[in-house]
C-alpha cells in the first residue's frame, strides 16, 4: 500500500522521507509538535539504535524556572528536614 501522507497505526505514524537539498527530511506535523510540547525552534536528540531512529526533545525534564518554583514551594514545608539530611 502506497500513501503520500502519514497513515495512523495506533500510537505510531508511517512517514516517508522527503528530498531536501542533498539530504532527506522527515516532516513532523504541527499536531505532533503540539502533542510533544515542542515548537519548530526546539532542539532534539537524534539517536540510531538497533536499526531504528529515536527523536527526543532535548528539553525533557523540568527547566530552571520550574525547578526554582518547586524549591520555593517545598522549602517552607521541608526546609528543616533537608538541612538535617545535608549534615
Secondary structure as GFF3:
##gff-version 3
##sequence-region A 1 87
A	DSSP	beta_strand	7	9	.	.	.	ID=ss1
A	DSSP	beta_strand	12	14	.	.	.	ID=ss2
A	DSSP	beta_strand	18	20	.	.	.	ID=ss3
A	DSSP	beta_strand	23	25	.	.	.	ID=ss4
A	DSSP	alpha_helix	30	36	.	.	.	ID=ss5
A	DSSP	beta_strand	44	49	.	.	.	ID=ss6
A	DSSP	beta_strand	52	57	.	.	.	ID=ss7
A	DSSP	alpha_helix	64	86	.	.	.	ID=ss8
###
